[in-house]
Amino acid sequence: MNGSSRTAGLRRTTAGSLLAVMLASACTSSPSNATSAGSSPPPPVVAPASPLRSPIVFSRLLPGADEGDLYRIDPGRTDEQRIRSINEWTLSPDGQSFMGVVLGPDGRLTTAIFKANGSAYHVLPIPDPTLQIGYGSWSPDGSRIASEAWDDDNPERIGIYSRRSSDGGGLIRLTDAGTRRDYPIPPPAFSSDGMKLLFFRPHAKGETGDSAPLNLFVVDADGGGLLRLTPRGMTSSFIWAGSTVSWSPDGTEVAFVASRGSFWENRSRSVYVVGADGSGLRRIGPRGDIYDASWSPDGRWIAFTMASGRIRWDAQHPLQLFLMHSDGSGVVQLTFANDGLFSLGPKWSPDSSQLLLARGGGDETMTDIWSVDIDGSDLYPITHAPAGYAFAWLAADGV
């Protein structure tokens, strides 16, 4: 994803709420809608059913908005439950808490944490007088957060830092970005055992943007064992709302999308799988204009998006959603271009039976959230307000 796409949500509008209040008022005050004596009351309004089998959370960003609202939708439902406003959020592995990027009391960027229902909001202090802390990822046990960080007065301090989620303390520097900038991959950046962290670093010296061609690195959770995973001469990148990199469920391998040369100039890309120790690099599946590589929780599938016809993504050849096994076999297509929509950013349900994805008609920053079963059935629009979305499945035990 690019820099703008990682900003979650918008300032919540009230037009819909006001309209609902006006309609409710009209219904209760209109004689024609009054219930006569002895008649049955009208049935309650029930939200349409959806095929969702697990709860989801998402934020919505409209053009010109600078803050987002988080929402929740429960299984089988379509009604949106507002949680609270926040920017650049991530969900804890157990589904119990969110964190977001906020301005602290002294005007520096830091992290706010709150419960999945929006309660217990608190801002983590920064145990450093000048550091600013941005977007980050939870450790698997939720005890630590690894985030991009920098010092406006000292560019040599830029890198990824880890600290406790409980009180913001225990600050550890994990990487030194030098003249570049380091970015944890979209969550989960930590391996399943919490021992390693994946991050992107711009390919070019002096480059700090996360939308530039990037190299993929892995580092130990204590800052040791730095290793580049993208081969020399190849680059990857962030994709808006996407997942160009993901861990295997057991944390021993990594799937990533890469191309030879510049990621944005060479649209003949592939998915690669490599061991977390850098061994066993292999290309899997088709070549094409590919944008995602998301490993299923049960380890059976890798979801990826590719331009139809395996050629450059354009209006006639929009991105579509595919699945394949981790050895590149069994490629199946789940979405098609017959409705003129592209598909992007697949996110797996906890039981690996469904995916969420962004779908839109032209502008990749103006989409809706859809769901689909892994056999391609029940392709369903969850939202009906084109915008910039960030979304995730909520763990079953999330509040």
Secondary structure per residue as TSV (DSSP state, phi and psi in degrees):
chain	resnum	aa	ss	phi	psi
A	1	M	-	360.0	156.7
A	2	N	-	-92.0	-179.7
A	3	G	T	-59.5	-43.1
A	4	S	G	-68.9	-29.5
A	5	S	G	-73.9	-18.1
A	6	R	G	-83.1	-4.0
A	7	T	S	-83.0	124.5
A	8	A	-	-89.8	141.2
A	9	G	-	69.4	-166.1
A	10	L	-	-151.7	169.8
A	11	R	-	-72.9	130.3
A	12	R	-	-66.3	130.9
A	13	T	-	-83.4	157.3
A	14	T	-	-115.3	0.7
A	15	A	H	-58.2	-45.9
A	16	G	H	-63.0	-41.1
A	17	S	H	-65.0	-42.3
A	18	L	H	-64.5	-40.6
A	19	L	H	-62.1	-42.5
A	20	A	H	-61.9	-42.4
A	21	V	H	-62.9	-43.7
A	22	M	H	-62.1	-42.8
A	23	L	H	-64.8	-42.7
A	24	A	H	-61.5	-41.1
A	25	S	H	-64.4	-42.8
A	26	A	H	-61.4	-41.1
A	27	C	H	-65.4	-40.2
A	28	T	H	-77.1	-24.9
A	29	S	H	-95.4	-14.1
A	30	S	-	-81.6	125.3
A	31	P	G	-59.8	-32.8
A	32	S	G	-66.7	-18.9
A	33	N	G	-100.8	2.5
A	34	A	-	-70.3	147.5
A	35	T	-	-88.7	121.3
A	36	S	-	-74.6	159.3
A	37	A	T	-59.8	133.4
A	38	G	T	86.6	-12.0
A	39	S	S	-87.3	161.6
A	40	S	-	-80.9	143.5
A	41	P	-	-67.2	154.1
A	42	P	-	-62.5	149.2
A	43	P	-	-66.6	149.3
A	44	P	-	-65.3	150.2
A	45	V	-	-74.5	125.6
A	46	V	-	-114.6	130.3
A	47	A	-	-65.1	145.4
A	48	P	-	-57.7	150.8
A	49	A	-	-77.9	151.1
A	50	S	-	-126.1	162.1
A	51	P	-	-82.0	4.5
A	52	L	-	-59.9	131.0
A	53	R	S	-107.7	-3.5
A	54	S	S	-139.0	154.4
A	55	P	-	-69.0	153.2
A	56	I	E	-127.9	159.3
A	57	V	E	-129.2	150.0
A	58	F	E	-158.8	160.5
A	59	S	E	-121.3	157.8
A	60	R	E	-129.5	129.6
A	61	L	E	-119.3	117.0
A	62	L	-	-96.8	154.7
A	63	P	T	-55.2	131.6
A	64	G	T	87.1	-10.4
A	65	A	-	-79.7	148.7
A	66	D	-	-120.2	6.0
A	67	E	S	-149.2	151.2
A	68	G	E	-115.6	156.0
A	69	D	E	-110.0	138.6
A	70	L	E	-94.5	142.6
A	71	Y	E	-132.6	162.3
A	72	R	E	-130.0	142.7
A	73	I	E	-127.9	130.0
A	74	D	-	-87.3	162.4
A	75	P	T	-53.9	137.4
A	76	G	T	74.7	2.5
A	77	R	-	-120.4	169.4
A	78	T	-	-127.0	-11.9
A	79	D	-	-71.9	139.0
A	80	E	-	-94.8	127.3
A	81	Q	E	-104.8	114.4
A	82	R	E	-69.8	137.6
A	83	I	E	-100.5	-62.5
A	84	R	E	-178.9	175.5
A	85	S	E	-88.1	143.2
A	86	I	E	-169.5	159.7
A	87	N	S	-116.1	148.2
A	88	E	S	43.4	70.1
A	89	W	-	-98.4	156.8
A	90	T	E	-140.1	151.0
A	91	L	E	-99.2	139.4
A	92	S	-	-67.0	155.0
A	93	P	T	-58.3	-31.0
A	94	D	T	-88.0	0.6
A	95	G	S	73.6	10.6
A	96	Q	S	-90.4	-21.6
A	97	S	E	-144.5	154.9
A	98	F	E	-111.4	155.9
A	99	M	E	-129.2	152.2
A	100	G	E	-145.9	163.7
A	101	V	E	-90.9	125.9
A	102	V	E	-138.9	165.3
A	103	L	E	-84.5	126.9
A	104	G	-	-77.3	177.8
A	105	P	T	-58.5	-28.2
A	106	D	T	-94.5	8.8
A	107	G	S	87.5	1.8
A	108	R	-	-93.3	151.7
A	109	L	E	-70.7	137.8
A	110	T	E	-152.5	-163.0
A	111	T	E	-115.0	134.5
A	112	A	E	-108.3	143.9
A	113	I	E	-126.6	140.3
A	114	F	E	-153.7	163.0
A	115	K	E	-70.1	162.6
A	116	A	T	-63.7	-19.2
A	117	N	T	-94.3	5.3
A	118	G	S	95.0	-6.7
A	119	S	-	-86.0	174.9
A	120	A	S	57.2	39.4
A	121	Y	-	-70.4	130.0
A	122	H	E	-152.4	151.1
A	123	V	E	-102.0	128.9
A	124	L	-	-77.2	129.8
A	125	P	-	-70.3	157.0
A	126	I	-	-102.1	118.7
A	127	P	S	-79.6	47.8
A	128	D	S	-160.0	137.7
A	129	P	S	-74.1	-20.4
A	130	T	S	-131.4	-7.7
A	131	L	E	-72.9	144.0
A	132	Q	E	-114.4	140.4
A	133	I	E	-123.4	125.3
A	134	G	E	-109.3	-140.5
A	135	Y	E	-58.7	142.3
A	136	G	E	-151.6	-174.6
A	137	S	E	-139.1	141.8
A	138	W	E	-76.2	148.9
A	139	S	-	-74.0	159.1
A	140	P	T	-57.4	-33.4
A	141	D	T	-89.1	1.1
A	142	G	S	76.1	4.4
A	143	S	S	-82.1	-22.6
A	144	R	E	-134.9	160.0
A	145	I	E	-129.5	128.8
A	146	A	E	-105.0	126.7
A	147	S	E	-136.9	153.5
A	148	E	E	-68.0	143.1
A	149	A	E	-150.3	156.9
A	150	W	E	-158.4	166.4
A	151	D	E	-127.2	115.4
A	152	D	T	-61.0	-24.7
A	153	D	T	-96.1	-9.1
A	154	N	-	-146.4	91.8
A	155	P	G	-62.7	-16.4
A	156	E	G	-70.5	-10.7
A	157	R	G	-92.4	-0.7
A	158	I	-	-66.8	138.8
A	159	G	E	166.4	-164.6
A	160	I	E	-105.9	134.7
A	161	Y	E	-125.0	149.1
A	162	S	E	-116.4	142.6
A	163	R	E	-150.8	165.7
A	164	R	E	-68.9	141.9
A	165	S	T	-80.3	-17.1
A	166	S	T	-74.1	-43.0
A	167	D	T	-139.5	3.3
A	168	G	S	80.6	-0.8
A	169	G	-	-85.7	-173.3
A	170	G	S	65.4	39.8
A	171	L	-	-65.6	128.7
A	172	I	E	-130.2	131.7
A	173	R	E	-85.7	126.5
A	174	L	-	-99.5	-34.5
A	175	T	-	-137.8	156.2
A	176	D	-	-119.6	109.1
A	177	A	-	-79.9	-9.0
A	178	G	T	61.8	-123.8
A	179	T	T	-89.4	3.2
A	180	R	S	-105.6	-152.4
A	181	R	-	-148.8	139.4
A	182	D	-	-105.8	140.5
A	183	Y	E	-132.1	120.8
A	184	P	E	-57.8	141.5
A	185	I	-	-63.7	160.4
A	186	P	S	-53.6	138.5
A	187	P	S	-53.9	146.7
A	188	P	-	-84.8	124.6
A	189	A	-	-82.0	-27.6
A	190	F	B	-81.8	147.0
A	191	S	-	-65.6	162.8
A	192	S	T	-61.9	-25.4
A	193	D	T	-91.4	0.3
A	194	G	S	75.0	8.9
A	195	M	S	-89.5	-19.8
A	196	K	E	-135.3	157.2
A	197	L	E	-133.3	134.1
A	198	L	E	-96.3	140.3
A	199	F	E	-151.6	159.2
A	200	F	E	-101.2	147.1
A	201	R	E	-137.2	131.2
A	202	P	E	-53.8	142.6
A	203	H	S	-69.6	-40.5
A	204	A	S	-85.6	140.3
A	205	K	T	-62.3	139.0
A	206	G	T	81.6	-5.8
A	207	E	-	-84.1	134.2
A	208	T	-	-123.4	-5.9
A	209	G	-	-78.2	142.5
A	210	D	T	-85.8	-2.1
A	211	S	T	-97.8	1.1
A	212	A	S	-78.5	166.8
A	213	P	-	-57.2	133.3
A	214	L	E	-125.5	154.1
A	215	N	E	-105.2	145.3
A	216	L	E	-97.5	130.1
A	217	F	E	-125.5	158.3
A	218	V	E	-126.3	143.3
A	219	V	E	-140.4	148.8
A	220	D	E	-66.4	156.2
A	221	A	T	-66.0	-12.9
A	222	D	T	-102.0	5.5
A	223	G	S	97.0	-4.1
A	224	G	-	-92.4	176.3
A	225	G	-	64.7	35.9
A	226	L	-	-62.2	132.5
A	227	L	E	-147.8	130.8
A	228	R	E	-84.1	133.0
A	229	L	-	-101.6	-31.5
A	230	T	S	-71.7	130.5
A	231	P	-	-62.8	155.8
A	232	R	T	-57.5	137.7
A	233	G	T	87.1	1.3
A	234	M	E	-126.1	150.7
A	235	T	E	-137.4	161.3
A	236	S	B	-125.8	-164.8
A	237	S	-	-171.4	165.6
A	238	F	-	-70.9	147.0
A	239	I	-	-124.4	136.9
A	240	W	T	-51.7	125.1
A	241	A	T	54.3	16.5
A	242	G	-	-107.9	-175.2
A	243	S	-	-140.6	81.0
A	244	T	S	-75.1	-10.3
A	245	V	E	-138.2	142.6
A	246	S	E	-155.3	150.2
A	247	W	E	-78.7	149.5
A	248	S	-	-69.4	153.6
A	249	P	T	-55.8	-32.8
A	250	D	T	-87.5	-0.5
A	251	G	S	74.9	13.4
A	252	T	S	-96.6	-18.5
A	253	E	E	-135.8	164.1
A	254	V	E	-132.3	134.9
A	255	A	E	-105.8	136.3
A	256	F	E	-150.4	155.3
A	257	V	E	-97.9	135.4
A	258	A	E	-151.8	161.4
A	259	S	E	-137.9	160.3
A	260	R	E	-75.6	135.0
A	261	G	S	75.8	-146.0
A	262	S	-	-73.8	129.0
A	263	F	T	-57.2	-36.9
A	264	W	T	-88.4	-11.9
A	265	E	T	-99.7	-32.3
A	266	N	-	-101.7	106.2
A	267	R	-	-90.8	9.1
A	268	S	-	-93.3	92.3
A	269	R	E	-113.5	167.0
A	270	S	E	-144.1	162.8
A	271	V	E	-91.1	135.1
A	272	Y	E	-120.6	149.5
A	273	V	E	-123.1	135.7
A	274	V	E	-144.0	149.3
A	275	G	E	-66.8	152.2
A	276	A	T	-63.2	-17.1
A	277	D	T	-95.2	8.2
A	278	G	S	88.3	-0.4
A	279	S	-	-89.9	160.3
A	280	G	-	69.1	29.7
A	281	L	-	-59.9	132.2
A	282	R	E	-149.5	144.7
A	283	R	E	-88.3	137.3
A	284	I	E	-128.4	152.6
A	285	G	E	71.1	-166.9
A	286	P	E	-77.1	163.7
A	287	R	E	-94.5	147.5
A	288	G	E	170.6	-171.8
A	289	D	S	-82.7	83.7
A	290	I	B	-103.4	143.1
A	291	Y	-	-128.8	-11.3
A	292	D	-	-139.8	153.5
A	293	A	-	-150.6	95.6
A	294	S	E	-121.0	114.9
A	295	W	E	-79.7	135.2
A	296	S	-	-73.0	150.0
A	297	P	T	-58.3	-30.3
A	298	D	T	-86.4	-1.0
A	299	G	S	80.6	-0.1
A	300	R	S	-81.3	-29.1
A	301	W	-	-132.4	154.3
A	302	I	E	-120.2	121.1
A	303	A	E	-88.2	136.1
A	304	F	E	-143.2	157.1
A	305	T	E	-112.8	141.9
A	306	M	E	-149.4	143.3
A	307	A	E	-61.5	135.7
A	308	S	G	-60.9	140.0
A	309	G	G	81.8	2.5
A	310	R	G	58.3	25.0
A	311	I	S	-117.7	-179.5
A	312	R	-	-55.9	135.9
A	313	W	-	-63.6	123.9
A	314	D	B	-151.5	-174.4
A	315	A	T	-60.8	-30.7
A	316	Q	T	-86.4	-16.2
A	317	H	B	-133.7	67.4
A	318	P	-	-69.6	156.6
A	319	L	E	-62.5	141.4
A	320	Q	E	-132.2	162.4
A	321	L	E	-92.8	132.1
A	322	F	E	-129.6	160.0
A	323	L	E	-124.4	150.9
A	324	M	E	-153.0	160.7
A	325	H	-	-76.2	167.1
A	326	S	T	-69.1	-9.3
A	327	D	T	-99.2	5.7
A	328	G	S	89.5	-2.1
A	329	S	-	-86.5	169.7
A	330	G	S	66.2	34.8
A	331	V	-	-65.0	127.3
A	332	V	E	-133.1	144.8
A	333	Q	E	-100.6	131.1
A	334	L	-	-102.6	-32.8
A	335	T	-	-122.1	156.9
A	336	F	-	-134.2	163.8
A	337	A	G	-90.0	8.3
A	338	N	G	-68.0	-17.3
A	339	D	G	-98.3	2.5
A	340	G	S	78.2	6.0
A	341	L	-	-100.1	147.6
A	342	F	E	-95.0	162.8
A	343	S	E	-125.6	141.8
A	344	L	E	-157.2	152.1
A	345	G	E	67.9	49.7
A	346	P	E	-64.4	139.3
A	347	K	E	-127.9	127.9
A	348	W	E	-80.4	142.4
A	349	S	-	-71.9	157.7
A	350	P	T	-56.5	-30.8
A	351	D	T	-96.0	7.8
A	352	S	S	64.4	19.5
A	353	S	S	-98.8	-16.1
A	354	Q	E	-139.6	162.0
A	355	L	E	-131.9	145.2
A	356	L	E	-96.0	149.7
A	357	L	E	-154.8	159.0
A	358	A	E	-93.3	134.8
A	359	R	E	-132.4	139.5
A	360	G	E	-156.0	175.8
A	361	G	S	-104.0	-9.3
A	362	G	S	-169.6	-64.3
A	363	D	-	-80.8	119.3
A	364	E	T	-68.1	-13.1
A	365	T	T	-92.8	0.0
A	366	M	S	-125.4	92.6
A	367	T	B	-133.4	179.7
A	368	D	E	-124.8	163.6
A	369	I	E	-91.0	131.2
A	370	W	E	-122.9	162.1
A	371	S	E	-125.2	156.0
A	372	V	E	-153.1	144.3
A	373	D	E	-78.1	159.1
A	374	I	T	-71.0	-9.5
A	375	D	T	-94.7	7.0
A	376	G	S	87.6	-3.0
A	377	S	-	-84.3	167.5
A	378	D	-	53.8	44.8
A	379	L	-	-70.8	116.5
A	380	Y	E	-140.7	132.3
A	381	P	E	-79.5	118.1
A	382	I	-	-82.4	-40.5
A	383	T	-	-113.7	162.2
A	384	H	-	-137.7	40.1
A	385	A	S	-141.8	89.8
A	386	P	-	-52.4	128.9
A	387	A	B	-166.9	-173.5
A	388	G	E	-92.6	121.6
A	389	Y	E	-117.4	144.8
A	390	A	E	-120.6	139.0
A	391	F	E	-150.2	158.5
A	392	A	E	-158.0	155.8
A	393	W	E	-81.5	143.2
A	394	L	-	-96.7	131.3
A	395	A	-	-57.9	150.2
A	396	A	T	-59.3	-28.6
A	397	D	T	-95.0	8.8
A	398	G	-	-65.0	142.6
A	399	V	-	-71.3	360.0
